[in-house]
Amino acid sequence: MTAETRNRGRFLDFMRVFTGLTLLGILAFLMWAPGQWPVMLFTWVLLVILADELGGWFGYLGLLLGGLAFLAPGGAPPQWPVIVPLVAGPLMGLLLIKHSGGPFVLPFGGLLFAGTLLVTARFGPRIDPQLTLPANVEFQRTAILAMLAGLAFSFVRQVIGIMMRRRAVRALNKQRVQLLAAAEHGTGASREERVRDTVPDRQAVNSTTNDETSGK
């Protein structure tokens, strides 16, 4: 590993941590100064998924920051005590599935998230007639749109990363083939030079032998 590669890796690690902390700071600020619950819900779900792209613990910390609104000076919106437990579970499941594989497991995480909310909307009021928020169309649309936006970004980023890694591997393999070909060419050239050097020596030996035979 060259010094340039090490420095590039350190810079990327720094940017990953810096961006993750920045997203968490934005989320903490928005939770500390709560506004309307649709905006808070959309921001919470989206920023948790985006922060998770920078490392698993960023996503989990963002998940916990959803409860920061309860400690805010202005208080949380009345719907927030219902939203947090209702969304935190499916969002945690989405993150766990997201960490289990590459981009092609993301649809399963999205299905778990959306399916849980829709099932709760269907059967929740039967268990508790006062639990009407899950059936709220604005609640469902806000949560699912935020999830889709976050997973779409994750999918595109991971696919681009896979393509770039494959291109880097192909370039490295091509470079190795060129180096091996150059080494083999150099070995063949050196052999030809040794053969050319040997031929005059043999001719000189034969000439000396002929001279000695003639002298006799």
Secondary structure, DSSP 8 states (H G I E B T S, - for coil): --HHHHHHHHHHHHHHHHHHHHHHHHHHHHHHS---HHHHHHHHHHHHHHHHTT-HHHHHHHHHHGGGGGGSTT---TTHHHHHHHHHHHHHHHHHHHHTSSGGGHHHHHHHHHHHHHHHHHHHHHH-TT--GGG-HHHHHHHHHHHHHHHHHHHHHHHHHHHHHHHHHHHHHHHHHHHHHHHHHHHHHHHHHHHHHHHHHHHHHHHHHHHHHHH-
